[in-house]
Amino acid sequence: MSERHDRAVVTVAGVAVDTRHWIDGRRVASSATFPDASPMDGAPLAEIARGGAAEASAAVTAARAAFPGWAATGREERARILHAIADGVDKRTEELAAVETADNGALLRSHRRGVMPRVAHNFRFFADWLLTLGHEDFETRGHSNHVSWDPAGVCALITPWNAPLMLATWKVAPALAAGNTVVLKPAEWSPLTASLLADIAAEAGLPAGVLNVLQGYGEEAGAALVSDPRVARISFTGSVPTARHIAGAAAANLVPVSLELGGKSPLLVFADADLDLAVELAVEQYDNAGQVCLAGTRLLVESSVAEEFTRRFVEKAATLRQGDPRDEATGIGPNIHPDHVARIDGFVQRALACGARAVIGGGPNTELGGFYYLPTLLTDVAPDAEIVTEEVFGPVLTLQTFDTEEEALTLANGTRFGLAATLLTGDQERADRVTRQLVAGTVWVNCFFVRDLQAPFGGSRQSGIGREGGTWSFDFYCDVKNTVTAPKGFAHHG
Ligand code: ADP
């Protein structure tokens, strides 16, 4: 490692961003860098420090050294610092939003009004939850039982590019609240806001080494980090193939691992549903240009209303303006990277070649250039077709019809995923019956994307392992201990 790095600090959207790692409370360069470009137009943004085994090890060493001090810091003090981080996020909302949009292409208005306030809330919520965390003592034959949540140690947090700071802080906040120290490895396609978070945390008084940010490619920095035997917890959000590598590394060291993976979630529309609501929620699945793990990408619609639903859906989708994510009027922006757009188009072209029909879209937006994919709806797809069973992670939905509840459930549960399901029906009994049989970590009934941080969040089947949120987060990020004391536990003997 060296302190040299040609343009260590760059200006992105008017904001100064350090492109180096943040290790032990200082900036650290690497001898190599990798390029980061904007999905808005492909313009180069920065050359980012390309970490490898040495930097990963240095970050874990720093986190390990900072652990005893932070673990011993009282809950109130930890909570106070987390609130100060939240204040720092609030103060820099506009800057964070502008940088995130430049870096990952998601809508500026949503970063400003939804995402960054939520980032601050991640810190406030887990700080407050920490102060109420507890389990009533109970007795066993006169012995008292006392449950406590001990911090586990160094947490390796590996995050994706579709909601960079939001998903990073959803892990960083509970891990720190619990008294752990952290090495965060953001995705190489969206590395910038993690660097700003390091600045904010330092300004808030988080001690050196408690939060470290390691930049670099997954196969280099990420792989080295998760295989370090000093790591006590691994939390990952990303794709299934990468999860297999990470689970392998976790297995070698027998480290608890939390995996939040992809989905191919169904959105079920029964004939008794409010069709306007159904159409509105269906079109919402194009949010973030379809790069949302929770997206209900399989529209399953009862046959008797399918034609009417499709007509209204097409009408509504036509009002979505595609373009610059900084523009208030834009409804759908670019995808993250030309490679990703090529991957999305591969899925669509293979589906079309197999007989699918594009009701809308079906290819890149040729007017806007290589990063923009047209919102697409495909029909005439077989239940076992690749486009129905594999995650596309782009603005591509399929529509299938059903005649009975059983058929709807068979289709809904018919993939290897089980992240979420959205159900539209006017019949509460049906909602209860169907919900019970859906394989999904989250079910939304007549709504979508309502997420409370105290709710368990995670996926079934290959959508993940474990749940995070509220107490579930503390269960994961802590070594939970039960202390049993004898009735005369403190009597003197002899
Ligand atoms: P994508 O959604 O682009 O397929 P991935 O699931 O591969 O993303 O990436 C999510 C995160 O995992 C990124 O931060 C990436 O750098 C990281 N990553 C990729 N491969 C590995 C690996 N072998 N070990 C650890 N982290 C990895």
Boltz pocket constraint, residues with backbone or C-beta under 6 A from the ligand:
constraints:
  - pocket:
      binder: B
      contacts: [[A, 158], [A, 159], [A, 160], [A, 161], [A, 185], [A, 186], [A, 187], [A, 188], [A, 216], [A, 217], [A, 218], [A, 219], [A, 221], [A, 222], [A, 223], [A, 224], [A, 226], [A, 237], [A, 238], [A, 239], [A, 240], [A, 242], [A, 243], [A, 245], [A, 246]]
      max_distance: 6.0
